[in-house]
């Protein structure tokens, strides 16, 4: 159960929050284990927060939007300023093939793309006005569509490097010597500290500001730790990184909803079965969020994952099987799964039929919502795959859940009680220290063929 290495969307078209890394099978095997003791502030590796921490519990009621479903395309703040990139998305909305725009508020460089009045944005010089927020919101709303603001939270080299220069080292993730952490291909001082109150407030305040300006949803991206080792998080106390990330969304979501928008997050596809790797505990986060958007791009999977022999050549199979895992992880919450789908050619040429296969896979899992990712803000590849929306195509589907161990293939079930029975038993086994062999409460473990189907690439 691995993902690839040294791949960032800025250079290769990979989707939000994604880097590609090699995960050892042993790491995946232990990734769902419950912590038996608090994690120290300085840690050589990711501490683990169990998905049992509220996986099937009822969410705490909160004011503001809860239900949230869209069909959207990504565009950067630079892209919004370019009619050649903005207008094709607006045209798809006019044709009722999309009903939302995902517009960046703060990007991977840490640049805030509008005239923000948040004090730290002004002080640190992170503002570079590329669009007028009110004008953008009014333009999308006039077409009867939604606008979702994406905030790249803790990958923030602009704030991090300003902080180092100005002696605010608690703002950044540190190495064990107290210096700014080197996050590999991202560079030194590229990740801010998700345990620092000022950093937390900065990212929450940006979301509140956008929500008050009329954004319908706020999606936090890069709400995670770097995937490497040797990190120190000043102020984290006895919490694990996973717990600190969950605490961030717990603090942010009610304020976002209180300002009038839905609250969500982009997450790694592998977080369904390896949550500790980047500190994303999906069931725990789902307790607080309105939507979670897993990046299930076919390009991001290795051969054999979810028993799919060639994921990039089998977009339908890998998306369908991975989303069944995510459907199960939000049972008992008000959180919806709204996946990120691959709308780019990498590492092989892709066509509109490949995008259509992913959309169909999500729909067959009961999910009629999605975000299309292309780092160049282009929708050309995916445009022919989109159908005009009507009452029939908008009808909610029947949710399909996995009934196998996380990360494994499953024929799926629409039986909520059956899915809950399985995951309850599995998490009890994990949290009990994986003593003995796991016994499937539903009977023998299901199998699923990895052979290409009619929806696979030739």
C-alpha positions in Angstrom: 0.0 0.0 0.0 2.2 2.8 -1.3 2.1 6.0 -3.1 4.7 7.5 -5.3 7.6 9.8 -4.5 8.8 13.3 -5.3 5.7 14.4 -7.2 4.2 17.8 -6.7 1.3 19.3 -8.5 3.2 22.5 -9.4 5.6 20.5 -11.7 3.5 17.5 -12.7 -0.2 18.3 -12.4 -0.7 16.3 -9.2 -3.7 17.3 -7.2 -4.3 19.3 -4.1 -2.3 18.5 -1.0 -0.6 15.7 -2.7 2.9 14.7 -2.7 4.0 11.3 -3.6 5.9 9.1 -1.3 6.9 5.6 -0.7 5.1 3.9 2.3 6.5 0.7 3.6 4.0 -2.1 4.0 5.0 -2.3 7.6 4.0 1.3 8.1 0.6 0.8 6.5 0.1 -2.3 8.7 0.5 -0.3 11.9 -1.1 2.9 10.7 -4.4 2.3 12.4 -3.0 1.4 15.8 -4.3 3.4 18.7 -1.7 5.3 20.7 -1.1 3.9 24.1 0.7 7.0 25.5 0.8 10.7 24.6 3.2 11.7 21.9 6.1 14.0 22.9 6.4 17.4 21.3 9.6 16.2 19.5 9.0 13.1 17.6 11.0 11.1 15.0 7.9 9.9 13.3 4.2 10.2 13.1 2.2 9.3 16.2 -1.0 7.6 15.6 -4.6 8.7 16.3 -7.0 5.8 16.1 -9.9 6.1 13.6 -11.9 4.7 16.5 -11.9 8.1 18.0 -15.5 8.7 17.1 -15.6 6.8 13.8 -19.2 5.9 14.2 -20.4 8.3 16.8 -22.9 11.1 16.2 -21.5 14.5 15.5 -21.9 17.4 17.8 -24.7 19.6 16.5 -23.4 23.0 15.2 -25.0 26.0 13.5 -24.6 26.8 9.8 -24.4 24.7 6.6 -24.0 21.0 6.9 -25.1 19.4 3.6 -22.7 20.2 0.8 -22.5 18.7 -2.7 -21.0 20.2 -5.9 -19.6 19.5 -9.3 -16.7 21.9 -9.5 -13.5 22.7 -11.4 -10.3 24.1 -9.8 -8.9 27.5 -10.7 -6.0 29.4 -9.2 -6.2 33.1 -8.3 -3.9 33.7 -11.3 -6.2 31.7 -13.5 -9.3 33.7 -12.4 -7.6 36.8 -13.7 -7.2 35.2 -17.1 -10.3 35.1 -19.3 -8.9 32.2 -21.3 -8.9 30.1 -18.2 -11.9 31.6 -16.3 -14.4 31.7 -19.1 -14.4 28.0 -20.0 -15.4 27.2 -16.5 -18.1 29.8 -16.4 -19.4 28.5 -19.8 -19.7 25.0 -18.3 -21.8 26.5 -15.5 -24.0 28.3 -18.0 -24.5 24.9 -19.8 -25.4 23.3 -16.4 -22.5 20.9 -16.7 -20.8 22.4 -13.6 -22.5 24.1 -10.7 -19.5 25.4 -8.7 -16.0 27.0 -9.0 -13.2 26.1 -6.6 -11.1 29.3 -6.4 -7.9 29.5 -4.4 -7.8 31.9 -1.5 -4.2 31.0 -0.4 -2.1 28.9 -2.6 1.0 26.5 -2.3 3.3 29.5 -2.3 1.5 31.0 0.6 0.2 33.8 -1.5 -3.2 35.2 -0.5 -4.8 36.2 -3.8 -7.1 39.0 -2.8 -6.9 42.1 -0.7 -7.1 40.4 2.7 -7.3 42.5 5.8 -6.2 39.8 8.2 -3.5 41.4 10.3 -0.9 38.6 9.9 -1.4 38.5 6.1 -0.7 42.3 6.0 2.2 42.1 8.4 3.9 39.2 6.7 3.3 40.5 3.2 1.5 37.4 2.0 -1.1 39.4 0.0 -0.7 39.6 -3.7 -4.0 40.8 -5.1 -5.0 38.8 -8.2 -8.8 39.1 -8.0 -11.5 41.1 -6.4 -13.3 38.8 -3.9 -16.7 40.4 -4.1 -16.6 40.6 -7.9 -15.6 36.9 -8.2 -18.3 35.8 -5.8 -21.0 37.9 -7.5 -20.0 36.6 -10.9 -20.4 32.9 -9.8 -23.6 33.5 -7.8 -25.2 35.4 -10.7 -25.0 32.2 -12.7 -26.7 30.3 -9.9 -23.5 28.5 -8.9 -21.4 28.1 -5.7 -17.8 29.2 -5.1 -15.6 27.2 -2.8 -12.4 28.8 -1.5 -9.4 26.6 -1.1 -6.9 27.5 1.6 -3.5 25.7 1.4 -3.0 25.8 5.2 0.3 24.4 6.5 2.3 24.2 3.3 3.1 27.9 3.5 6.6 28.9 2.5 5.8 32.6 2.4 4.7 32.8 6.0 7.3 30.3 7.2 10.2 32.1 5.7 9.0 35.5 7.0 8.7 33.9 10.4 12.2 32.6 10.4 13.6 35.9 9.2 11.7 37.7 12.0 12.6 35.3 14.8 9.1 33.7 15.1 10.4 30.1 15.0 7.4 28.7 16.8 5.5 29.4 13.6 7.4 26.7 11.7 7.9 23.0 12.0 11.4 22.5 13.3 14.1 19.9 13.1 15.5 18.3 16.2 18.2 21.0 16.4 15.6 23.8 16.5 16.1 25.0 13.0 13.4 25.2 10.3 12.6 21.7 9.0 13.7 20.6 5.6 10.7 18.9 4.0 12.6 17.4 1.0 11.4 18.6 -2.4 9.3 21.3 -0.7 12.5 22.8 0.8 13.4 24.3 4.2 10.9 26.5 6.0 8.1 25.3 3.7 5.7 24.1 6.4 4.2 26.1 9.2 3.4 24.7 12.6 -0.2 23.4 12.9 0.2 23.5 16.7 0.9 27.2 16.9 -2.0 29.4 18.0 -1.1 32.3 15.7 -0.7 30.0 12.6 -4.0 28.4 13.5 -5.8 31.7 13.8 -4.3 33.0 10.5 -5.7 30.1 8.5 -9.1 30.2 10.3 -9.4 33.9 9.9 -8.8 33.7 6.2 -11.6 31.2 5.9 -13.9 33.4 8.0 -13.1 36.4 5.9 -13.9 34.6 2.7 -17.1 33.1 4.1 -18.3 36.5 5.2 -17.6 37.7 1.7 -20.0 35.1 0.3 -18.0 32.0 -0.4 -20.2 29.0 0.0 -17.6 26.6 1.2 -14.1 26.7 2.5 -11.8 23.8 1.8 -8.5 23.4 3.8 -5.7 21.7 1.9 -2.3 20.6 3.2 -3.8 20.1 6.7 -1.2 17.6 7.4 2.4 17.0 8.6 5.2 16.5 6.1 5.6 12.8 5.4 9.2 12.6 6.5 10.7 12.1 9.9 12.5 14.1 12.5 9.9 16.9 13.1 9.3 19.0 16.1 6.1 21.0 16.6 6.4 23.7 19.2 3.4 23.9 21.5 2.0 20.5 20.6 2.3 19.3 24.2 1.3 15.7 24.7 -0.8 15.5 21.6 0.1 13.5 18.5 0.3 15.3 15.1 -2.9 13.5 14.1 -4.7 14.8 17.2 -3.4 18.3 16.5 -4.7 18.3 12.9 -8.1 17.1 14.2 -8.1 19.9 16.8 -7.5 22.4 14.0 -10.6 21.4 12.0 -12.5 21.2 15.3 -11.6 24.8 15.9 -12.0 26.0 12.4 -15.3 24.4 11.2 -17.8 26.1 13.6 -16.3 29.5 12.9 -16.5 28.9 9.1 -20.1 27.7 9.5 -20.9 30.7 11.7 -19.7 33.0 9.0 -22.1 31.3 6.5 -20.0 28.7 4.7 -19.6 24.9 4.7 -16.3 23.6 6.1 -14.2 20.9 4.4 -10.8 19.5 3.8 -8.8 17.8 1.0 -7.0 14.7 2.1 -4.7 12.0 0.8 -6.3 8.9 -0.7 -4.1 6.7 1.4 -5.4 8.3 4.6 -8.3 5.8 4.4 -5.9 3.1 5.5 -2.6 4.8 6.6 -3.9 7.8 8.6 -0.7 8.4 10.7 1.5 8.9 7.7 0.5 12.5 7.2 -1.7 12.8 10.4 -5.1 12.7 8.8 -7.6 10.7 10.8 -10.6 10.7 8.5 -13.3 9.5 11.0 -12.1 12.0 13.6 -12.0 14.9 11.1 -15.4 13.9 9.8 -17.0 14.6 13.2 -16.4 18.3 12.6 -16.4 18.8 8.8 -19.2 19.2 6.2 -17.3 17.6 3.4 -14.0 15.7 3.0 -12.4 15.5 -0.5 -10.0 12.6 -0.9 -7.5 12.9 -3.8 -8.2 9.5 -5.5 -6.4 10.3 -8.7 -5.6 7.0 -10.6 -2.0 8.3 -11.1 -1.4 8.2 -7.4 -1.8 4.5 -6.8 0.7 1.6 -7.2 0.0 -1.6 -9.1 -2.1 -4.0 -6.9 -3.5 -1.4 -4.5 -7.2 -2.2 -3.9 -6.4 -5.3 -6.1 -6.3 -3.1 -9.1 -3.5 -4.3 -11.4 -2.8 -0.9 -13.1 -4.6 1.9 -11.5 -3.7 4.6 -14.0 -5.0 2.4 -16.7 -8.1 1.4 -14.7 -9.6 4.8 -13.5 -13.0 3.4 -12.8 -11.9 0.5 -10.6 -9.4 2.4 -8.4 -11.7 5.3 -7.8 -14.8 3.1 -7.1 -12.9 0.9 -4.6 -11.1 3.6 -2.8 -14.2 5.8 -2.4 -16.0 2.9 -0.8 -13.5 3.0 2.0 -14.1 6.7 2.5 -17.8 6.3 2.5 -17.5 3.9 5.4 -15.2 6.1 7.4 -17.8 8.9 7.7 -20.6 6.7 8.9 -22.5 8.3 11.7 -21.5 11.9 10.8 -23.0 14.7 8.8 -19.9 14.8 6.6 -20.1 14.1 2.9 -17.4 12.7 0.6 -16.8 15.0 -2.4 -13.7 13.5 -4.2 -11.0 15.2 -6.2 -10.8 13.5 -9.6 -7.9 13.5 -12.1 -8.3 16.0 -14.9 -4.7 15.9 -16.2 -2.5 13.7 -18.3 0.2 12.1 -16.1 2.1 9.8 -16.2 0.3 8.7 -19.3 -1.9 10.6 -21.7 -5.5 10.9 -20.5 -8.7 11.6 -22.4 -12.2 12.7 -21.5 -13.3 9.1 -21.3 -10.9 8.6 -18.4 -12.4 11.6 -16.6 -15.9 10.2 -17.4 -14.9 6.8 -15.9 -13.9 8.5 -12.6 -17.2 10.5 -12.5 -19.1 7.3 -13.1 -17.2 5.4 -10.4 -18.1 8.1 -7.9 -21.7 8.1 -9.0 -21.9 4.3 -8.7 -20.7 4.7 -5.1 -23.6 7.1 -4.5 -21.6 10.3 -4.9 -22.9 12.8 -7.4 -20.4 15.4 -6.4 -16.7 16.0 -7.4 -13.9 18.4 -7.9 -11.9 18.3 -11.1 -8.2 19.0 -10.6 -5.8 20.4 -13.2 -3.0 22.5 -11.8 -3.1 24.7 -14.9 -6.7 25.6 -14.2 -7.8 24.0 -17.5 -11.0 22.0 -17.9 -10.4 21.1 -21.5 -9.7 17.5 -20.9 -12.7 17.0 -18.6 -15.2 19.2 -20.4 -16.5 16.5 -22.9 -17.0 14.1 -20.0 -19.5 16.4 -18.3 -23.2 16.0 -18.8 -25.9 18.7 -18.3 -27.4 18.4 -14.9 -31.1 17.8 -14.4 -33.5 16.4 -11.8 -32.5 12.8 -12.7 -28.7 13.2 -12.7 -28.9 15.3 -9.5 -30.8 12.6 -7.6 -28.7 11.3 -4.7 -27.4 7.8 -5.2 -27.4 4.9 -2.8 -24.1 5.0 -0.8 -21.9 2.0 -1.3 -19.5 0.9 1.5 -16.5 -1.4 1.7 -16.9 -4.6 3.7 -13.2 -5.5 3.7 -10.1 -4.4 5.6 -9.2 -0.7 4.9 -7.1 -0.5 1.7 -8.4 -3.8 0.3 -10.8 -4.5 -2.5 -14.4 -5.1 -1.7 -17.5 -5.9 -3.8 -19.2 -3.3 -1.6 -22.6 -3.1 0.1 -25.4 -0.6 0.4 -26.3 -2.2 3.8 -25.3 0.5 6.3 -25.6 -1.9 9.3 -23.4 -4.5 7.6 -20.7 -1.9 6.9 -20.9 -0.6 10.5 -20.6 -4.2 11.9 -17.5 -4.8 9.9 -15.7 -1.6 10.6 -16.6 -1.8 14.3 -15.0 -5.2 14.6 -12.0 -4.3 12.6 -11.3 -1.2 14.7 -11.8 -3.1 17.9 -9.2 -5.6 16.7 -6.7 -2.8 15.7 -7.2 -1.0 19.0 -6.8 -4.2 20.9 -3.3 -4.5 19.6 -4.1 -6.8 16.6 -4.0 -9.8 18.9 -4.5 -13.0 16.9 -6.0 -13.1 13.5 -8.8 -10.8 12.6 -12.1 -12.6 12.3 -14.5 -11.1 9.8 -17.9 -10.7 11.6 -19.7 -11.1 8.2 -18.0 -14.3 7.2 -15.1 -15.1 4.8 -13.3 -12.0 3.5 -14.8 -10.9 0.2 -12.7 -11.0 -3.0 -12.8 -8.8 -6.0 -11.3 -9.3 -9.4 -8.5 -6.9 -10.5 -9.1 -7.7 -14.2 -9.7 -4.7 -16.4 -13.4 -4.0 -17.2 -15.2 -2.2 -20.0 -14.5 1.1 -18.2 -10.8 0.5 -18.1 -8.4 2.1 -20.5 -7.4 -0.2 -23.5 
